[in-house]
Amino acid sequence: MERQTIAALGRALRAREVSSRELASAALEHIARLDGALNSFITVTADQALTAADAADRRLARGEGGPLTGIPFAWKDIFCTRGVRTTCGSKMLANFVAPYDAAAVERLHAAGIVSIGKTNMDEFAMGSSNETSWFGPVHNPWDLERSPGGSSGGSAAAVAAGLISAASGTDTGGSIRQPAALVGITGFKPSYGRVSRYGMIAFASSLDQAGVLTLTAEDAALLIEAMAGFDDRDSTSANLPVPAYATDIGKSLAGRRIGVPPEFFEPGLDGECGARVREALAVLESLGAQVVEVSLPHLSLSVPTYYIVAPAEASSNLARFDGVRFGHRAEGATSLEDLYKKSRQEGFGPEVRRRLMTGTYVLSAGYFDAYYLQAQKARELIAADFRAAFAKVDVIAGPTAPTPAFRLGEKTDDPVQMYLNDIYTIAVNLAGLPGISVPCGFARGLPVGLQLIGPAFGESAVLNVAHQYQLATDWHSKAPPEAPLVAAVAAKGRSR
Amino acid sequence: MSWEPVIGLEIHAQLATRSKIFSGAATAYGAPPNTQACLVDLGYPGVLPVLNAEAVRLAVRFGLAIGGTVAPRSIFARKNYFYPDLPKGYQISQYELPVVKGGSVEILLDDGSRKTVRLTRAHLEEDAGKSLHESFQGLSGIDLNRAGTPLLEIVSEPDMRSAKEAAAYMRRVHQLVRWIGICDGNMQEGSFRCDANVSVRRAGTDKLGTRTEIKNLNSFRFLERAILHEIDRQIEVIEDGGRIVQETRLYDPDRDETRSMRSKEEANDYRYFPDPDLLPLEIDAATLDAVRATLPELPDRRAARFVTLGIPAADAAQLTLERDTADYFEAVLAAAPAVEPRVAANWVNGDLAAALNDAGLGITASRVGAAALAALLLRVADNTISGKIAKDVFAAMWAGEGGADDIIAARGLRQITDSGALEAAIDKVIAASPNQLAEYRAGKDKLFGYFVGQVMKATGGKANPQQLNELLRRKLG
């Protein structure tokens, strides 16, 4: 199956070479035919998609509509979508129908996007492998025995396998960039505050940021330009003009300074992954960029800092799931306290419970100073490292993940090993910066991602370098073979 | 050995905004359950709080009015606990950095002296909803209309030494928040409520005793009674050799007692931390200046100004209990410059206040407006009617019979100042009272009043009292 960028689809739609209904129908057909092997969708909204596609076709027929009109798109199931089940990958919300659209959903719908469905994810975005989902793990289309990464694993697998050209994700500690790297696609997380968090079910409020998983940086630029912008319903939304990303990406890299921190290449990094990243840096140099060393001395603090800050905020954010007003409510509770305990025990999976307990602990009287306050100080040190580095360079480059995709089940018994998978991505969230992962080759037949990081609100620089790299390379157009997916679906059918 | 009570209050004043502190839902009281709760108030997944700028302005108003420091930067924090009427599982409040620090108010003590009560802080927070335990057959109902209503929690230092002082302080703050228009002060509806921290210590010692916190004090009377009761209870416990346990106690007005709600050990660990959904609240000098410019003359200053007009301090204090009263009073003065301010004050505090009280009306709804009262008082000042007749005219005005001049004319109440007519009336009375005349002339001075009364009766009360006295004295010799 041929994967197509939304830039190309948009051109074809506006030239009336293809209709939105045809694209939506094709996406629905791909999902029906192949998703049995991937489990990348939790909910497919076929009727709504076709209705929206027809509306888009009418606008296109009138010569109206922009670059996104009529493009099929999928939403990570953490974005509230009016009238559509929004599960957050949890039993707690397995039957929750959101009464409103998230700001990002509103904006892309206004831009003419056609929503196809809701993608699988780690429960409440807590996970790096998509194995914590109540709806089962997602499989990596490059090797179905392996994880696509997480937490936006469903969006990543669906785009990599060509079920859809683009999907949304959220990135709290790497949840867009790491799965993008593990399935060989582009994953872009803008600066904290660039896309409104309104309607995105909160995991860790000071870190959560919406973004996209796409085939190219150009597609990411097109989508984020439409998704981004100030929203007065989110007090942390940045009241800044949104640059013309899709135009900015065309600039030459001549004279661009790219910083490489040695801390990104320490022994935890898989040798082949490191080699691919160095090759990518050589490509950027060949495009006129200058590669210089910068230091992020506090990088090693980022994982422990994150695993205090994020659970602390989550322990409070997820308190609203109490079985009283919405979501899972336990049967047979004998008292109010019993109702809380049973509903939450039953509704949340083990990883979510682990983080809620961690978060409750670090905020408790007597521990708050030692954990939460220390973590805030460490967070500031990490952010200061980046600020110092960006005084010297335009973009920082390094690996996205320390290894290629790991086997499903390989790390589920060892949370710390799982957490270390985000060692290169987490610091970016702690500092609120924009980051992208682009495919830069393969290690043992599995995709490897190059991570590019920009200064706060410097999305243009990141997208520009990524796009120029993709113009010079073709790693982003390497698609996983379809045959194993077809075979897996057939095998499942037989065993049923 | 005598005991000294030490009391500090935490007052929750509901800020008079139209919408909630973090959502656009209405704050009006008394709507059917859950009709004024939007997705933010319901704590739905994905929704976010947005601070109501008006609530901030009202908090700043309070900070300026008490001479406190308005923090240039304050922080909203989450107070985490589970309860069904707390939809998010946390209350957004301010913890380490409140919007207002310090400040003070003065209270008037029984002996006429003044005492300064210092304020620790005032902070913004959201109210919770209500649990309804009746009429659900073993279940509890939740009404989230109140969830998210803006509150200003006003915390005093432990500066009060008696239940009376505490009640005076609560009244003072109540007066102030209404005066500056930040709270309607309605205690029945819970717009103004109070918790009291009470401890006792041996008189003459400095160390504070263990305190208890009494909740649910929604009237001045309950506050005073609950504190009195709690002081007695604590003294009794200590004198019996016991110890006071730090705990929260609930006042039961029906039984007039406090009872234990939860001890310190049972108290929640609220796990306060800064709310990552809200930016630090920053208030710049320009905002302070803008709010300051809209601040009315405060009650103390206004009362002091009234005293300079010759009004006794107690009367000035009464006139400034409510801003509307003071405004009314000044409107009377403005419309009737010839009237003595002291006389106008007596009318406003006396007949008008009584009539309003009987009718259950606020002064802005008075049936006799400031201009109408001024017109009446002018007729007293220019001797058209006597002060006594004026009371009757006022009653007629209150009853809706028209303005002062109309009533005076219609009822023929104009004073008799024509000395000829008055003399004739006096002569008639004297002629009809030979015995009394003889007794008076024999030295029974008290009978002078008899003659005044008789003439007044004969003239329908319309005789000018001063003129009557003069003429009568002359005639009686």
Chai-1 contact restraints between the chains, C-beta under 6 A:
chainA,res_idxA,chainB,res_idxB,connection_type,confidence,min_distance_angstrom,max_distance_angstrom,comment,restraint_id
A,C80,B,G46,contact,1.0,0.0,6.0,A-B,restraint_1
A,Y198,B,L48,contact,1.0,0.0,6.0,A-B,restraint_2
A,G199,B,G46,contact,1.0,0.0,6.0,A-B,restraint_3
A,M200,B,G46,contact,1.0,0.0,6.0,A-B,restraint_4
A,I201,B,P45,contact,1.0,0.0,6.0,A-B,restraint_5
A,I201,B,G46,contact,1.0,0.0,6.0,A-B,restraint_6
A,S205,B,P276,contact,1.0,0.0,6.0,A-B,restraint_7
A,S205,B,D277,contact,1.0,0.0,6.0,A-B,restraint_8
A,S206,B,P276,contact,1.0,0.0,6.0,A-B,restraint_9
A,D234,B,L48,contact,1.0,0.0,6.0,A-B,restraint_10
A,S235,B,V50,contact,1.0,0.0,6.0,A-B,restraint_11
A,S235,B,L278,contact,1.0,0.0,6.0,A-B,restraint_12
A,S235,B,L279,contact,1.0,0.0,6.0,A-B,restraint_13
A,E313,B,P276,contact,1.0,0.0,6.0,A-B,restraint_14
A,S316,B,R78,contact,1.0,0.0,6.0,A-B,restraint_15
A,S316,B,N80,contact,1.0,0.0,6.0,A-B,restraint_16
A,S316,B,Y90,contact,1.0,0.0,6.0,A-B,restraint_17
A,A319,B,G89,contact,1.0,0.0,6.0,A-B,restraint_18
A,A319,B,Y90,contact,1.0,0.0,6.0,A-B,restraint_19
A,R320,B,G43,contact,1.0,0.0,6.0,A-B,restraint_20
A,R320,B,K88,contact,1.0,0.0,6.0,A-B,restraint_21
A,R320,B,G89,contact,1.0,0.0,6.0,A-B,restraint_22
A,V324,B,P84,contact,1.0,0.0,6.0,A-B,restraint_23
A,Y340,B,F82,contact,1.0,0.0,6.0,A-B,restraint_24
A,L363,B,R271,contact,1.0,0.0,6.0,A-B,restraint_25
A,L363,B,F273,contact,1.0,0.0,6.0,A-B,restraint_26
A,S364,B,D269,contact,1.0,0.0,6.0,A-B,restraint_27
A,A365,B,D269,contact,1.0,0.0,6.0,A-B,restraint_28
